Amino acid sequence: MSQKSQITPLSGFPEWLPEQRIVEQDLLDRIRALAELYGFVPLETRAVEPLEYLVHQGETSKEIYTVGRLQDSGQASELGLHFDLTVPLARYVQEFRGKLRFPFKRYQIQKVWRGERPQEGRYREFYQADLDVVGDGELSLHFDAEMPAIIHALLTALPVPPATVLVSNRKILDGFGRGLGRADTTEIVRALDKLDKVGPQAVRQMLLEHAGASGSEADRWLSLAAIRSTDTGFVDDATALGVTDDLFAEGVDELATVMAACSTLPHGAVVADLHIARGLDYYTGTVYESMIAGHDDLGSICSGGRYDDLASGGGHALPGVGISVGVSRLLGRFLGSGRLRASRTTPTCVLVALTNDDTRAQSAAIAQQLRARGIAAEVFHEPLRFGKQIRHADRRGIPFVWFPPLAGDDKDSVRDLRSGAQVPADAATWTPPGNDLRPTIEVAADPLRATRPHGV
């Protein structure tokens, strides 16, 4: 690279500053901790899958990044980067079925890649956090019913505004279509999915023009899509539409079971919304979305559903249900706008001052004593005046500076740079206040500035 060349960020590949990465890691840790509280085990799969397998899963609306060696230029690639974590999971449970215990509950936090047009909340490389339960041959509806509670607990654990979990069932839309004489509801679902963005009148026009619906049929679809309920009251509303179909009835019953299980959650935390369908082809039953208060334009931050046909191994069906958290989408909004920030820019809690080169071993021993007790510490790199060492710590956001004994002193001391208080201390027993031990996440109600990552 020549000295005159400039480095240009790649659009859609966000890179956070270290203090922003602290926030990101905190969120990932919260998701990890909650997943384990519900009994999910950790999993990481390879970044690539056979290209034929990725395309076969029906994700044709997203551009799949292919992977190949430079020396193989000109030859067709056989590998692609995974665009989500559900497809790799399906392959994994087929491959390792004999070694797993079912129902298999796993959580997975990894980067995925999609060739989308970059915009806020839409990246080409981003983190997803998935929680899935996979059964061998069958999977109890209990797990479908448990997912809204997990979504609610997960989003409550994150430092974001309150969220509403929206739940429906794909069988309701498909069965409703069958009851109206439709074998394929693809265009219907595609139109209804735009209700929140364009409104019922525009969707009605789509149903007429693109789905070939009559005026009366379009009105019936819109009546179904308008049904929302915070309990099982949606059953009567859906039944009153007068459509008779076994699949429709099955979907209504399954959704009623899920909503009944949510009765212990705060009122309004979970809403049955019959126009929710999810865009991916592999969902076959219950589907979930979640909307954060005041940020409807962000779309669903945690979504998922039931998939009965995605995976099969040795003639066995491997049905599953799961959710996916768009970690990077969430960060792009709340971290990028300054609403979330770390309390300091470094994990270091204590900077141990260096008196002179002869006492470097003494300062290193103090830092090691602190680290052994879980207190992040580092030694200043050269014996400058204490004033300069203190300014260095202050600029980096390190809250405490530790001073080894000076000539004539018999005790160490530690200074809190925020209050200026300096007290005697022993590295074997001194402990900082709990909030100072590690960086904490602060929520700014009225951010002063936005700090976007490189590559957005």
VOPAGU-2260 file (C-alpha; in pm, 1 decimal, decimal comma):
REM VOPAGU-2260
SITE   aa  ch    i         X         Y         Z
SITE  MET   A    0       0,0       0,0       0,0
SITE  SER   A    1     145,3     338,8     -98,0
SITE  GLN   A    2     178,4     614,8     159,6
SITE  LYS   A    3     -67,1     829,5     -36,3
SITE  SER   A    4    -341,9     568,6     -48,5
SITE  GLN   A    5    -634,5     610,5     188,4
SITE  ILE   A    6    -818,3     336,6     372,8
SITE  THR   A    7   -1189,8     344,3     298,3
SITE  PRO   A    8   -1436,1     167,2     528,5
SITE  LEU   A    9   -1629,6    -117,8     369,4
SITE  SER   A   10   -1999,2     -39,3     371,1
SITE  GLY   A   11   -2204,6    -285,1     571,1
SITE  PHE   A   12   -1914,7    -422,7     776,8
SITE  PRO   A   13   -1930,9    -232,3    1108,2
SITE  GLU   A   14   -1623,3    -193,5    1326,9
SITE  TRP   A   15   -1679,0     -51,1    1673,4
SITE  LEU   A   16   -1436,4     147,6    1883,1
SITE  PRO   A   17   -1304,1     -35,1    2193,0
SITE  GLU   A   18   -1545,6     138,4    2431,4
SITE  GLN   A   19   -1832,3      46,8    2198,2
SITE  ARG   A   20   -1711,1    -311,7    2180,9
SITE  ILE   A   21   -1734,5    -317,7    2562,7
SITE  VAL   A   22   -2107,4    -246,2    2527,2
SITE  GLU   A   23   -2144,2    -512,1    2258,6
SITE  GLN   A   24   -1971,3    -774,2    2471,9
SITE  ASP   A   25   -2188,5    -683,6    2769,4
SITE  LEU   A   26   -2503,3    -743,1    2566,0
SITE  LEU   A   27   -2369,7   -1074,4    2435,7
SITE  ASP   A   28   -2284,5   -1179,2    2792,1
SITE  ARG   A   29   -2637,9   -1097,3    2907,3
SITE  ILE   A   30   -2785,7   -1309,3    2628,8
SITE  ARG   A   31   -2544,8   -1592,3    2708,7
SITE  ALA   A   32   -2629,8   -1583,4    3078,5
SITE  LEU   A   33   -3005,0   -1583,8    3017,9
SITE  ALA   A   34   -2982,5   -1871,0    2768,2
SITE  GLU   A   35   -2798,4   -2083,4    3021,6
SITE  LEU   A   36   -3055,3   -1998,6    3290,9
SITE  TYR   A   37   -3315,3   -2164,5    3065,7
SITE  GLY   A   38   -3097,3   -2472,4    3012,3
SITE  PHE   A   39   -2956,6   -2400,9    2665,9
SITE  VAL   A   40   -2606,0   -2531,5    2591,0
SITE  PRO   A   41   -2345,1   -2339,0    2387,4
SITE  LEU   A   42   -2267,4   -2423,2    2026,5
SITE  GLU   A   43   -2053,4   -2280,3    1749,6
SITE  THR   A   44   -2064,3   -2409,7    1394,4
SITE  ARG   A   45   -1829,8   -2347,0    1103,9
SITE  ALA   A   46   -1868,2   -2024,7     905,8
SITE  VAL   A   47   -1913,5   -2200,8     571,0
SITE  GLU   A   48   -2158,6   -2452,9     433,4
SITE  PRO   A   49   -2180,1   -2621,7      91,4
SITE  LEU   A   50   -2327,7   -2363,9    -142,1
SITE  GLU   A   51   -2579,8   -2613,6    -274,9
SITE  TYR   A   52   -2707,5   -2670,4      79,4
SITE  LEU   A   53   -2746,6   -2297,7     150,5
SITE  VAL   A   54   -2937,3   -2232,5    -171,8
SITE  HIS   A   55   -3157,4   -2538,4    -114,1
SITE  GLN   A   56   -3292,2   -2386,3     206,1
SITE  GLY   A   57   -3485,5   -2129,4       6,3
SITE  GLU   A   58   -3303,4   -1814,1     113,2
SITE  THR   A   59   -3296,4   -1686,4    -243,0
SITE  SER   A   60   -3395,9   -1332,3    -147,3
SITE  LYS   A   61   -3058,0   -1274,7      17,3
SITE  GLU   A   62   -2724,1   -1265,0    -159,6
SITE  ILE   A   63   -2504,0   -1547,5     -35,0
SITE  TYR   A   64   -2133,4   -1472,6     -15,6
SITE  THR   A   65   -1926,1   -1746,4    -174,3
SITE  VAL   A   66   -1582,7   -1856,9     -52,9
SITE  GLY   A   67   -1294,5   -1977,3    -265,4
SITE  ARG   A   68    -918,1   -1973,1    -292,9
SITE  LEU   A   69    -747,4   -1710,6    -504,6
SITE  GLN   A   70    -566,7   -1989,1    -692,5
SITE  ASP   A   71    -905,6   -2132,0    -790,5
SITE  SER   A   72   -1008,5   -1810,3    -967,8
SITE  GLY   A   73   -1241,7   -1884,8   -1254,3
SITE  GLN   A   74   -1381,8   -2201,7   -1100,0
SITE  ALA   A   75   -1726,2   -2216,3    -945,1
SITE  SER   A   76   -1719,6   -2189,5    -567,4
SITE  GLU   A   77   -1858,5   -2480,4    -369,5
SITE  LEU   A   78   -1874,7   -2303,3     -32,2
SITE  GLY   A   79   -2075,5   -2009,2      98,1
SITE  LEU   A   80   -2080,8   -1809,9     421,3
SITE  HIS   A   81   -2386,2   -1886,2     632,7
SITE  PHE   A   82   -2658,0   -1618,9     616,7
SITE  ASP   A   83   -2819,9   -1724,3     944,7
SITE  LEU   A   84   -2759,8   -1975,5    1224,5
SITE  THR   A   85   -3068,4   -2193,2    1174,8
SITE  VAL   A   86   -2952,7   -2357,4     852,3
SITE  PRO   A   87   -2612,2   -2453,9    1003,4
SITE  LEU   A   88   -2798,5   -2588,6    1307,0
SITE  ALA   A   89   -3011,6   -2811,5    1084,4
SITE  ARG   A   90   -2698,7   -2954,5     924,3
SITE  TYR   A   91   -2528,1   -2994,8    1261,9
SITE  VAL   A   92   -2808,9   -3194,7    1425,4
SITE  GLN   A   93   -2825,5   -3423,6    1122,8
SITE  GLU   A   94   -2451,3   -3483,0    1132,1
SITE  PHE   A   95   -2421,0   -3534,0    1509,4
SITE  ARG   A   96   -2765,1   -3675,3    1582,8
SITE  GLY   A   97   -2622,6   -3993,1    1736,4
SITE  LYS   A   98   -2417,3   -3794,6    1988,3
SITE  LEU   A   99   -2679,4   -3541,1    2098,7
SITE  ARG   A  100   -2944,6   -3561,6    2370,2
SITE  PHE   A  101   -3293,8   -3461,9    2262,2
SITE  PRO   A  102   -3472,3   -3231,7    2296,9
SITE  PHE   A  103   -3151,2   -3052,0    2206,6
SITE  LYS   A  104   -3150,1   -2696,7    2345,9
SITE  ARG   A  105   -2867,7   -2483,7    2215,3
SITE  TYR   A  106   -2771,4   -2118,7    2204,5
SITE  GLN   A  107   -2530,8   -1986,3    1943,2
SITE  ILE   A  108   -2373,5   -1642,2    1913,9
SITE  GLN   A  109   -2181,3   -1589,6    1590,6
SITE  LYS   A  110   -2137,2   -1359,7    1296,8
SITE  VAL   A  111   -2336,3   -1417,8     979,6
SITE  TRP   A  112   -2309,3   -1264,4     632,9
SITE  ARG   A  113   -2573,4   -1138,3     390,8
SITE  GLY   A  114   -2525,5    -942,0      72,5
SITE  GLU   A  115   -2790,7    -681,9     152,4
SITE  ARG   A  116   -2797,7    -312,5      73,8
SITE  PRO   A  117   -2637,2    -153,1     382,5
SITE  GLN   A  118   -2850,5      82,6     590,2
SITE  GLU   A  119   -2921,0     143,1     956,3
SITE  GLY   A  120   -2993,2    -193,0    1113,7
SITE  ARG   A  121   -2904,0    -381,5     795,1
SITE  TYR   A  122   -2545,7    -498,6     765,3
SITE  ARG   A  123   -2351,8    -741,1     549,8
SITE  GLU   A  124   -2158,9    -882,1     845,1
SITE  PHE   A  125   -2328,7    -890,8    1182,6
SITE  TYR   A  126   -2380,5   -1081,4    1505,4
SITE  GLN   A  127   -2682,4   -1300,3    1563,2
SITE  ALA   A  128   -2770,5   -1475,8    1885,6
SITE  ASP   A  129   -2997,2   -1778,4    1842,2
SITE  LEU   A  130   -3177,7   -2002,1    2090,7
SITE  ASP   A  131   -3334,0   -2318,1    1947,3
SITE  VAL   A  132   -3486,8   -2643,2    2067,9
SITE  VAL   A  133   -3471,9   -2940,2    1828,9
SITE  GLY   A  134   -3658,9   -3266,3    1879,7
SITE  ASP   A  135   -3596,1   -3613,0    1739,8
SITE  GLY   A  136   -3909,2   -3723,9    1559,8
SITE  GLU   A  137   -4138,2   -3490,8    1751,4
SITE  LEU   A  138   -4122,9   -3174,5    1958,4
SITE  SER   A  139   -4374,4   -3076,4    2224,5
SITE  LEU   A  140   -4573,0   -2756,6    2176,2
SITE  HIS   A  141   -4450,7   -2672,7    2527,6
SITE  PHE   A  142   -4136,2   -2531,2    2373,3
SITE  ASP   A  143   -4336,0   -2307,9    2135,6
SITE  ALA   A  144   -4526,8   -2182,2    2438,8
SITE  GLU   A  145   -4210,0   -2117,9    2640,0
SITE  MET   A  146   -4041,6   -1901,9    2374,8
SITE  PRO   A  147   -4242,4   -1579,2    2434,4
SITE  ALA   A  148   -4141,0   -1590,3    2801,9
SITE  ILE   A  149   -3777,6   -1632,7    2697,9
SITE  ILE   A  150   -3803,0   -1343,0    2451,0
SITE  HIS   A  151   -3962,4   -1124,4    2718,2
SITE  ALA   A  152   -3694,8   -1214,4    2974,4
SITE  LEU   A  153   -3416,7   -1162,4    2721,7
SITE  LEU   A  154   -3531,5    -819,4    2604,6
SITE  THR   A  155   -3602,4    -715,2    2962,6
SITE  ALA   A  156   -3242,2    -808,4    3048,3
SITE  LEU   A  157   -3108,3    -579,4    2775,4
SITE  PRO   A  158   -3075,6    -202,5    2832,1
SITE  VAL   A  159   -3340,2    -107,2    2575,3
SITE  PRO   A  160   -3693,6      36,5    2602,9
SITE  PRO   A  161   -3980,7    -205,1    2678,9
SITE  ALA   A  162   -4062,7    -450,9    2400,8
SITE  THR   A  163   -4382,7    -625,1    2293,1
SITE  VAL   A  164   -4368,3    -985,8    2172,6
SITE  LEU   A  165   -4599,1   -1053,8    1878,0
SITE  VAL   A  166   -4707,4   -1413,9    1818,8
SITE  SER   A  167   -4902,5   -1590,0    1545,9
SITE  ASN   A  168   -4907,5   -1921,5    1359,5
SITE  ARG   A  169   -4835,8   -1984,6     992,2
SITE  LYS   A  170   -5107,0   -2250,6     984,4
SITE  ILE   A  171   -5368,1   -1982,9    1044,8
SITE  LEU   A  172   -5284,3   -1794,8     724,6
SITE  ASP   A  173   -5229,2   -2110,2     518,3
SITE  GLY   A  174   -5546,9   -2271,6     651,0
SITE  PHE   A  175   -5746,4   -1953,7     601,0
SITE  GLY   A  176   -5631,0   -1952,7     240,2
SITE  ARG   A  177   -5730,2   -2317,0     193,2
SITE  GLY   A  178   -6070,2   -2239,8     339,3
SITE  LEU   A  179   -6109,1   -1967,9      75,3
SITE  GLY   A  180   -6003,4   -2206,5    -200,1
SITE  ARG   A  181   -5639,4   -2094,9    -228,5
SITE  ALA   A  182   -5364,0   -2355,2    -260,5
SITE  ASP   A  183   -5083,7   -2098,9    -236,3
SITE  THR   A  184   -5081,6   -1802,0       0,5
SITE  THR   A  185   -4733,9   -1671,9     -85,9
SITE  GLU   A  186   -4849,0   -1345,2    -244,3
SITE  ILE   A  187   -5112,0   -1297,6      24,9
SITE  VAL   A  188   -4856,1   -1330,3     303,2
SITE  ARG   A  189   -4614,4   -1103,4     119,5
SITE  ALA   A  190   -4878,6    -832,0     100,2
SITE  LEU   A  191   -4996,7    -868,5     460,3
SITE  ASP   A  192   -4638,4    -846,6     579,7
SITE  LYS   A  193   -4635,8    -482,9     459,2
SITE  LEU   A  194   -4937,7    -379,1     667,4
SITE  ASP   A  195   -4736,3    -193,7     930,0
SITE  LYS   A  196   -4540,9      -1,2     667,0
SITE  VAL   A  197   -4803,4      99,0     411,0
SITE  GLY   A  198   -5140,8      54,5     582,6
SITE  PRO   A  199   -5453,3    -149,6     499,3
SITE  GLN   A  200   -5564,3      43,2     189,9
SITE  ALA   A  201   -5230,9      -6,3      12,5
SITE  VAL   A  202   -5224,9    -373,0     115,3
SITE  ARG   A  203   -5579,9    -418,5     -15,6
SITE  GLN   A  204   -5462,8    -287,4    -352,0
SITE  MET   A  205   -5172,2    -534,6    -347,7
SITE  LEU   A  206   -5409,1    -819,7    -276,1
SITE  LEU   A  207   -5623,0    -719,0    -572,3
SITE  GLU   A  208   -5340,1    -656,3    -819,0
SITE  HIS   A  209   -5068,9    -906,1    -721,3
SITE  ALA   A  210   -5254,3   -1187,1    -546,3
SITE  GLY   A  211   -5559,8   -1189,0    -774,6
SITE  ALA   A  212   -5801,0   -1156,1    -483,7
SITE  SER   A  213   -6154,6   -1031,0    -530,8
SITE  GLY   A  214   -6271,1    -732,3    -329,0
SITE  SER   A  215   -6462,1    -948,8     -82,6
SITE  GLU   A  216   -6170,9   -1189,8     -39,7
SITE  ALA   A  217   -5928,1    -903,1      18,5
SITE  ASP   A  218   -6157,3    -764,6     287,2
SITE  ARG   A  219   -6169,5   -1102,1     462,0
SITE  TRP   A  220   -5789,9   -1122,7     463,1
SITE  LEU   A  221   -5766,7    -774,6     608,2
SITE  SER   A  222   -6022,6    -864,0     875,2
SITE  LEU   A  223   -5810,0   -1162,9     975,7
SITE  ALA   A  224   -5489,6    -958,3     974,9
SITE  ALA   A  225   -5648,6    -692,0    1196,3
SITE  ILE   A  226   -5709,2    -934,8    1484,6
SITE  ARG   A  227   -5492,6    -861,8    1788,2
SITE  SER   A  228   -5537,7    -984,9    2143,6
SITE  THR   A  229   -5342,9    -990,7    2468,5
SITE  ASP   A  230   -5505,3   -1322,5    2564,7
SITE  THR   A  231   -5696,5   -1606,9    2398,4
SITE  GLY   A  232   -5979,4   -1373,7    2296,4
SITE  PHE   A  233   -5854,0   -1387,1    1937,1
SITE  VAL   A  234   -6006,4   -1736,6    1903,6
SITE  ASP   A  235   -6362,9   -1605,5    1892,6
SITE  ASP   A  236   -6265,9   -1324,4    1655,1
SITE  ALA   A  237   -6093,7   -1564,3    1414,5
SITE  THR   A  238   -6375,9   -1818,8    1428,4
SITE  ALA   A  239   -6633,2   -1546,5    1362,6
SITE  LEU   A  240   -6485,8   -1491,7    1015,6
SITE  GLY   A  241   -6664,1   -1810,3     907,6
SITE  VAL   A  242   -6374,6   -1993,6     738,2
SITE  THR   A  243   -6376,2   -2369,2     790,9
SITE  ASP   A  244   -6052,3   -2561,7     747,4
SITE  ASP   A  245   -5870,8   -2819,9     961,4
SITE  LEU   A  246   -5530,9   -2650,9     923,0
SITE  PHE   A  247   -5681,2   -2314,9    1016,8
SITE  ALA   A  248   -5841,5   -2466,4    1328,0
SITE  GLU   A  249   -5514,5   -2638,3    1420,7
SITE  GLY   A  250   -5324,6   -2310,6    1395,5
SITE  VAL   A  251   -5581,2   -2128,4    1610,2
SITE  ASP   A  252   -5564,8   -2403,4    1875,6
SITE  GLU   A  253   -5184,2   -2399,7    1883,4
SITE  LEU   A  254   -5174,3   -2022,6    1915,7
SITE  ALA   A  255   -5430,9   -2039,3    2195,9
SITE  THR   A  256   -5202,9   -2282,7    2381,5
SITE  VAL   A  257   -4907,8   -2045,9    2342,4
SITE  MET   A  258   -5105,9   -1743,3    2457,2
SITE  ALA   A  259   -5249,5   -1929,3    2757,8
SITE  ALA   A  260   -4893,3   -2008,4    2869,5
SITE  CYS   A  261   -4814,1   -1635,2    2861,8
SITE  SER   A  262   -5084,4   -1546,7    3114,4
SITE  THR   A  263   -4827,8   -1513,2    3394,7
SITE  LEU   A  264   -4630,3   -1246,6    3208,2
SITE  PRO   A  265   -4707,8    -874,2    3249,7
SITE  HIS   A  266   -5029,2    -774,2    3072,5
SITE  GLY   A  267   -4956,6    -667,3    2715,4
SITE  ALA   A  268   -4606,4    -815,5    2709,2
SITE  VAL   A  269   -4723,2   -1074,5    2454,0
SITE  VAL   A  270   -4983,3   -1005,2    2185,7
SITE  ALA   A  271   -5145,9   -1244,5    1940,2
SITE  ASP   A  272   -5120,5   -1065,1    1603,8
SITE  LEU   A  273   -5262,0   -1271,5    1318,5
SITE  HIS   A  274   -5088,7   -1090,8    1035,6
SITE  ILE   A  275   -4742,2   -1196,2    1156,7
SITE  ALA   A  276   -4600,0   -1460,0     921,6
SITE  ARG   A  277   -4219,2   -1413,5     903,9
SITE  GLY   A  278   -4052,9   -1405,5     564,3
SITE  LEU   A  279   -3843,4   -1721,3     571,1
SITE  ASP   A  280   -3987,9   -2024,1     395,6
SITE  TYR   A  281   -3897,8   -2279,4     660,7
SITE  TYR   A  282   -4140,5   -2169,8     933,5
SITE  THR   A  283   -4438,5   -2405,7     957,8
SITE  GLY   A  284   -4621,9   -2315,1    1279,2
SITE  THR   A  285   -4576,5   -2066,0    1561,9
SITE  VAL   A  286   -4396,2   -1744,5    1464,2
SITE  TYR   A  287   -4260,4   -1461,3    1678,0
SITE  GLU   A  288   -4163,5   -1098,7    1632,4
SITE  SER   A  289   -4086,1    -827,1    1884,6
SITE  MET   A  290   -4119,3    -450,8    1862,6
SITE  ILE   A  291   -3934,2    -205,4    2086,0
SITE  ALA   A  292   -4142,3      88,0    2212,7
SITE  GLY   A  293   -4070,9     404,9    2018,7
SITE  HIS   A  294   -3865,1     223,0    1755,1
SITE  ASP   A  295   -4117,4      60,7    1523,8
SITE  ASP   A  296   -3909,0     168,8    1226,0
SITE  LEU   A  297   -3630,5     -60,7    1346,7
SITE  GLY   A  298   -3845,9    -365,3    1280,5
SITE  SER   A  299   -3836,2    -683,6    1480,7
SITE  ILE   A  300   -3528,5    -713,7    1700,8
SITE  CYS   A  301   -3600,0   -1071,8    1810,3
SITE  SER   A  302   -3782,3   -1307,7    1574,7
SITE  GLY   A  303   -3826,2   -1675,9    1505,7
SITE  GLY   A  304   -4067,4   -1961,0    1488,3
SITE  ARG   A  305   -4141,8   -2329,6    1449,9
SITE  TYR   A  306   -3988,4   -2532,6    1169,0
SITE  ASP   A  307   -4093,9   -2893,7    1120,4
SITE  ASP   A  308   -3941,2   -2959,8     778,6
SITE  LEU   A  309   -3601,7   -2788,8     786,0
SITE  ALA   A  310   -3397,8   -3083,0     911,9
SITE  SER   A  311   -3422,3   -3459,4     875,2
SITE  GLY   A  312   -3164,8   -3722,6     947,8
SITE  GLY   A  313   -3171,1   -4090,5     857,1
SITE  GLY   A  314   -3539,2   -4072,9     781,8
SITE  HIS   A  315   -3609,9   -3898,4    1113,7
SITE  ALA   A  316   -3783,0   -3564,8    1124,8
SITE  LEU   A  317   -3592,3   -3317,7    1341,9
SITE  PRO   A  318   -3848,9   -3045,4    1418,1
SITE  GLY   A  319   -3740,0   -2731,0    1597,4
SITE  VAL   A  320   -3848,4   -2397,2    1733,4
SITE  GLY   A  321   -3624,5   -2102,7    1798,6
SITE  ILE   A  322   -3557,9   -1732,1    1809,7
SITE  SER   A  323   -3285,9   -1505,6    1679,3
SITE  VAL   A  324   -3171,6   -1175,3    1829,1
SITE  GLY   A  325   -3034,8    -916,5    1586,2
SITE  VAL   A  326   -2754,9    -797,2    1812,8
SITE  SER   A  327   -2585,6    -575,6    1556,0
SITE  ARG   A  328   -2916,3    -420,6    1449,5
SITE  LEU   A  329   -2990,1    -331,8    1809,5
SITE  LEU   A  330   -2643,0    -185,9    1858,7
SITE  GLY   A  331   -2662,7      12,0    1537,7
SITE  ARG   A  332   -2959,4     200,0    1679,8
SITE  PHE   A  333   -2891,4     226,8    2051,8
SITE  LEU   A  334   -2512,6     232,8    2058,4
SITE  GLY   A  335   -2470,0     424,1    1734,4
SITE  SER   A  336   -2707,3     697,7    1853,7
SITE  GLY   A  337   -2532,0     733,5    2188,1
SITE  ARG   A  338   -2822,0     591,6    2391,6
SITE  LEU   A  339   -2594,3     315,7    2520,5
SITE  ARG   A  340   -2238,4     369,3    2632,3
SITE  ALA   A  341   -1979,0     216,6    2857,4
SITE  SER   A  342   -1901,5     385,8    3188,5
SITE  ARG   A  343   -1534,7     389,5    3086,6
SITE  THR   A  344   -1328,2     313,1    2779,5
SITE  THR   A  345   -1112,1      36,4    2926,5
SITE  PRO   A  346   -1160,8    -269,5    3148,3
SITE  THR   A  347    -868,7    -149,4    3363,6
SITE  CYS   A  348    -980,3     -58,1    3714,6
SITE  VAL   A  349    -641,8      34,0    3863,6
SITE  LEU   A  350    -328,6     188,3    3715,8
SITE  VAL   A  351     -28,5     104,1    3934,2
SITE  ALA   A  352     213,5     394,8    3927,0
SITE  LEU   A  353     580,8     336,1    3850,6
SITE  THR   A  354     814,0     523,6    4083,6
SITE  ASN   A  355    1137,8     437,4    3902,7
SITE  ASP   A  356    1287,0     154,2    3701,8
SITE  ASP   A  357    1435,0      -4,8    4013,7
SITE  THR   A  358    1086,9     -52,5    4164,6
SITE  ARG   A  359     922,8    -192,8    3849,2
SITE  ALA   A  360     912,4    -542,8    4001,3
SITE  GLN   A  361     739,2    -401,9    4308,8
SITE  SER   A  362     469,3    -232,9    4098,7
SITE  ALA   A  363     426,6    -548,7    3891,6
SITE  ALA   A  364     378,8    -753,5    4208,4
SITE  ILE   A  365     106,2    -515,0    4327,6
SITE  ALA   A  366     -74,3    -541,4    3993,4
SITE  GLN   A  367     -51,4    -920,5    4008,1
SITE  GLN   A  368    -197,9    -928,1    4358,5
SITE  LEU   A  369    -492,8    -722,4    4237,5
SITE  ARG   A  370    -543,9    -938,5    3928,4
SITE  ALA   A  371    -538,1   -1254,8    4140,2
SITE  ARG   A  372    -843,7   -1116,4    4317,3
SITE  GLY   A  373   -1027,1   -1031,7    3995,1
SITE  ILE   A  374    -936,0    -662,3    3981,7
SITE  ALA   A  375    -812,6    -551,6    3638,5
SITE  ALA   A  376    -480,9    -369,5    3680,8
SITE  GLU   A  377    -187,2    -255,1    3473,8
SITE  VAL   A  378     148,2     -93,1    3547,6
SITE  PHE   A  379     239,6     240,3    3391,4
SITE  HIS   A  380     509,9     186,3    3130,2
SITE  GLU   A  381     772,3     443,2    3236,4
SITE  PRO   A  382     865,0     636,1    3552,9
SITE  LEU   A  383     728,3     976,4    3460,5
SITE  ARG   A  384     613,4    1232,0    3715,6
SITE  PHE   A  385     306,5    1112,5    3902,5
SITE  GLY   A  386     106,4    1399,6    3759,0
SITE  LYS   A  387     158,0    1265,1    3406,0
SITE  GLN   A  388      72,4     911,3    3514,2
SITE  ILE   A  389    -246,8    1038,4    3675,7
SITE  ARG   A  390    -343,7    1231,7    3360,1
SITE  HIS   A  391    -284,0     919,2    3152,2
SITE  ALA   A  392    -521,5     720,1    3375,3
SITE  ASP   A  393    -780,3     997,2    3368,9
SITE  ARG   A  394    -775,8    1022,3    2988,6
SITE  ARG   A  395    -833,4     648,7    2959,2
SITE  GLY   A  396   -1111,8     649,1    3214,0
SITE  ILE   A  397    -924,5     436,4    3469,9
SITE  PRO   A  398   -1090,6     522,4    3802,1
SITE  PHE   A  399    -805,5     444,1    4044,5
SITE  VAL   A  400    -428,4     504,7    4060,1
SITE  TRP   A  401    -223,1     293,2    4300,1
SITE  PHE   A  402      92,2     440,0    4455,6
SITE  PRO   A  403     358,5     205,3    4594,9
SITE  PRO   A  404     527,6     322,4    4917,6
SITE  LEU   A  405     763,2     615,4    4867,0
SITE  ALA   A  406    1077,7     671,2    5068,0
SITE  GLY   A  407     975,9     718,2    5429,2
SITE  ASP   A  408     629,2     564,9    5376,3
SITE  ASP   A  409     538,1     218,8    5497,6
SITE  LYS   A  410     204,7     175,2    5318,0
SITE  ASP   A  411      64,4     180,3    4967,4
SITE  SER   A  412    -213,4     422,7    4884,5
SITE  VAL   A  413    -482,3     442,9    4619,8
SITE  ARG   A  414    -646,6     753,0    4474,0
SITE  ASP   A  415    -998,0     778,9    4334,8
SITE  LEU   A  416    -950,7    1013,1    4038,5
SITE  ARG   A  417   -1312,6    1129,3    4044,5
SITE  SER   A  418   -1326,5    1245,1    4406,0
SITE  GLY   A  419    -955,3    1304,7    4454,0
SITE  ALA   A  420    -963,7    1105,5    4779,3
SITE  GLN   A  421    -645,4     911,8    4849,3
SITE  VAL   A  422    -636,1     647,8    5124,4
SITE  PRO   A  423    -391,0     385,6    5250,5
SITE  ALA   A  424    -449,2      45,3    5088,0
SITE  ASP   A  425    -326,2    -312,8    5088,3
SITE  ALA   A  426    -326,2    -501,3    4755,6
SITE  ALA   A  427    -416,4    -820,7    4941,8
SITE  THR   A  428    -742,9    -680,2    5079,5
SITE  TRP   A  429    -845,1    -357,6    4899,7
SITE  THR   A  430   -1156,0    -386,4    4684,9
SITE  PRO   A  431   -1313,4    -114,1    4468,0
SITE  PRO   A  432   -1686,0     -36,8    4482,5
SITE  GLY   A  433   -1888,1    -294,3    4288,2
SITE  ASN   A  434   -1978,6     -55,9    4005,9
SITE  ASP   A  435   -1611,7      23,3    3949,0
SITE  LEU   A  436   -1486,5    -333,2    3924,1
SITE  ARG   A  437   -1578,7    -356,4    3556,6
SITE  PRO   A  438   -1720,4    -110,8    3303,0
SITE  THR   A  439   -2095,7     -78,2    3333,6
SITE  ILE   A  440   -2348,2       7,2    3063,8
SITE  GLU   A  441   -2510,7     348,1    3090,7
SITE  VAL   A  442   -2837,2     439,6    2922,9
SITE  ALA   A  443   -2857,6     800,3    2804,7
SITE  ALA   A  444   -3213,6     929,8    2781,6
SITE  ASP   A  445   -3105,1    1229,2    2572,7
SITE  PRO   A  446   -2777,2    1149,2    2392,7
SITE  LEU   A  447   -2565,1    1449,2    2299,2
SITE  ARG   A  448   -2398,8    1291,7    2001,9
SITE  ALA   A  449   -2405,7     988,2    1780,6
SITE  THR   A  450   -2101,3     769,1    1726,2
SITE  ARG   A  451   -2143,2     533,7    1435,8
SITE  PRO   A  452   -1905,2     245,7    1371,9
SITE  HIS   A  453   -1672,9     243,7    1072,4
SITE  GLY   A  454   -1830,2      58,7     784,1
SITE  VAL   A  455   -2190,3     170,6     840,1
